[in-house]
Amino acid sequence: MSIEVGSKVQGKVTGITHFGAFVELPGGSTGLVHISEVADNYVKDIKDHLTVGDEVLVKVLNVEKDGKIGLSIRKAVDQPSSQSHSNQHRDNHRHNRMNDRAKESFESKMNRFLKDSEDRLSSLKRNTESKRGGRGARRG
């Protein structure tokens, strides 16, 4: 069976690394699902989503000339049908309000980060100057 770009096939997870999972496809060929293609949300540890021996549906993203096959689990899942216009408008409005709150939160986080960073930097400068023989160094 030849593997074609865009096709969806069932495969079995044969190995897991920190950067992705190897999936054995029908016909004995093996492809890689990069960690960014496992789920729609951020995946910190792939072992939270997959284990060796799992049967997964994957979409073939690319087939290189050297035989490497790029796969995606998240693109193999069918997206839900589009929402009605009124529902979509309401969800967009809700999304915009959430973004406004996130921006405020981001600004306060950024200000706190800058303050902490400046405090740490000044403390670090004080400690290194005394060790390098700058002002206030001990003589002995």
C-alpha positions as CSV (number, residue, x, y, z in Angstrom):
1,M,0.0,0.0,0.0
2,S,1.5,3.3,-1.0
3,I,1.2,6.2,1.4
4,E,-0.3,9.4,-0.2
5,V,-0.1,12.9,1.1
6,G,-3.5,13.9,2.5
7,S,-4.7,10.4,3.2
8,K,-5.9,9.3,6.6
9,V,-4.7,5.9,7.8
10,Q,-4.8,3.9,11.0
11,G,-1.5,3.2,12.7
12,K,0.1,1.9,15.8
13,V,2.5,3.8,18.1
14,T,5.8,2.0,18.2
15,G,8.0,4.5,19.9
16,I,7.9,7.8,21.9
17,T,10.6,10.4,22.1
18,H,10.6,13.9,23.6
19,F,10.0,15.4,20.2
20,G,7.2,13.1,18.9
21,A,5.9,9.6,18.4
22,F,6.8,7.0,15.7
23,V,3.7,5.3,14.2
24,E,3.8,2.1,12.1
25,L,1.5,2.4,9.1
26,P,-0.1,-0.3,7.0
27,G,2.5,-1.8,4.7
28,G,5.2,-1.7,7.4
29,S,6.4,1.8,6.8
30,T,7.0,4.1,9.8
31,G,6.2,7.8,10.1
32,L,6.7,10.5,12.8
33,V,4.0,12.5,14.5
34,H,5.8,15.6,15.7
35,I,4.8,16.7,19.3
36,S,3.2,19.8,17.8
37,E,0.9,17.6,15.7
38,V,-0.4,15.5,18.6
39,A,-3.2,17.8,19.9
40,D,-4.7,21.2,19.3
41,N,-3.5,22.5,22.6
42,Y,0.1,22.7,23.9
43,V,1.6,19.3,24.7
44,K,4.3,19.5,27.3
45,D,4.8,15.8,27.7
46,I,3.8,13.5,24.8
47,K,3.4,10.6,27.3
48,D,0.3,12.3,28.7
49,H,-1.4,11.8,25.3
50,L,0.1,8.6,23.8
51,T,1.6,5.3,24.9
52,V,3.4,2.6,22.9
53,G,0.9,0.2,21.4
54,D,-1.9,2.8,21.0
55,E,-3.9,2.6,17.7
56,V,-4.3,6.1,16.3
57,L,-5.8,7.7,13.2
58,V,-3.2,9.9,11.4
59,K,-3.2,12.1,8.4
60,V,-0.2,12.0,6.1
61,L,1.4,15.5,5.9
62,N,4.4,14.8,3.7
63,V,6.5,12.0,2.3
64,E,10.2,12.9,1.8
65,K,12.4,11.5,-1.0
66,D,14.5,9.8,1.6
67,G,11.4,7.9,2.9
68,K,10.6,10.0,5.9
69,I,6.9,10.4,6.5
70,G,5.4,13.3,8.4
71,L,2.1,12.6,10.2
72,S,-0.5,14.5,12.2
73,I,-3.0,13.2,14.7
74,R,-4.7,16.6,15.3
75,K,-5.4,17.1,11.5
76,A,-6.8,13.6,11.2
77,V,-9.7,14.6,13.5
78,D,-12.6,16.1,11.5
79,Q,-13.4,19.6,12.6
80,P,-17.0,20.3,13.7
81,S,-19.3,21.8,11.1
82,S,-19.4,25.6,11.0
83,Q,-21.7,27.3,13.5
84,S,-24.7,29.4,12.6
85,H,-24.0,33.1,12.0
86,S,-25.6,34.3,15.3
87,N,-23.7,31.7,17.4
88,Q,-20.5,32.6,15.7
89,H,-21.0,36.3,16.3
90,R,-21.8,35.6,20.0
91,D,-18.7,33.4,20.4
92,N,-16.6,36.0,18.7
93,H,-17.8,38.7,21.1
94,R,-17.1,36.4,24.1
95,H,-13.7,35.7,22.7
96,N,-12.9,39.4,22.3
97,R,-13.9,40.1,25.9
98,M,-11.7,37.3,27.1
99,N,-8.8,38.7,25.0
100,D,-9.3,42.1,26.7
101,R,-9.0,40.5,30.1
102,A,-6.0,38.5,29.0
103,K,-4.3,41.7,27.8
104,E,-4.8,43.3,31.2
105,S,-3.5,40.3,32.9
106,F,-0.5,40.2,30.5
107,E,0.3,43.8,31.2
108,S,0.3,43.3,35.0
109,K,2.3,40.1,34.6
110,M,4.8,41.9,32.4
111,N,5.2,44.8,34.9
112,R,5.8,42.4,37.8
113,F,8.3,40.5,35.7
114,L,10.2,43.7,34.8
115,K,10.3,44.8,38.5
116,D,11.5,41.3,39.6
117,S,14.1,41.2,36.8
118,E,15.5,44.7,37.7
119,D,15.7,43.7,41.4
120,R,17.6,40.5,40.5
121,L,19.9,42.2,38.1
122,S,20.9,44.9,40.6
123,S,21.5,42.3,43.3
124,L,23.6,40.2,40.9
125,K,25.6,43.3,40.0
126,R,26.3,44.1,43.6
127,N,27.5,40.6,44.3
128,T,29.7,40.3,41.3
129,E,31.3,43.7,41.7
130,S,32.5,42.8,45.2
131,K,34.0,39.5,43.9
132,R,35.8,41.2,41.0
133,G,37.5,43.7,43.2
134,G,35.3,46.6,42.3
135,R,34.3,49.3,44.7
136,G,33.9,48.0,48.3
137,A,36.0,44.9,47.7
138,R,37.8,43.4,50.7
139,R,41.5,43.5,50.7
140,G,43.5,41.0,52.4
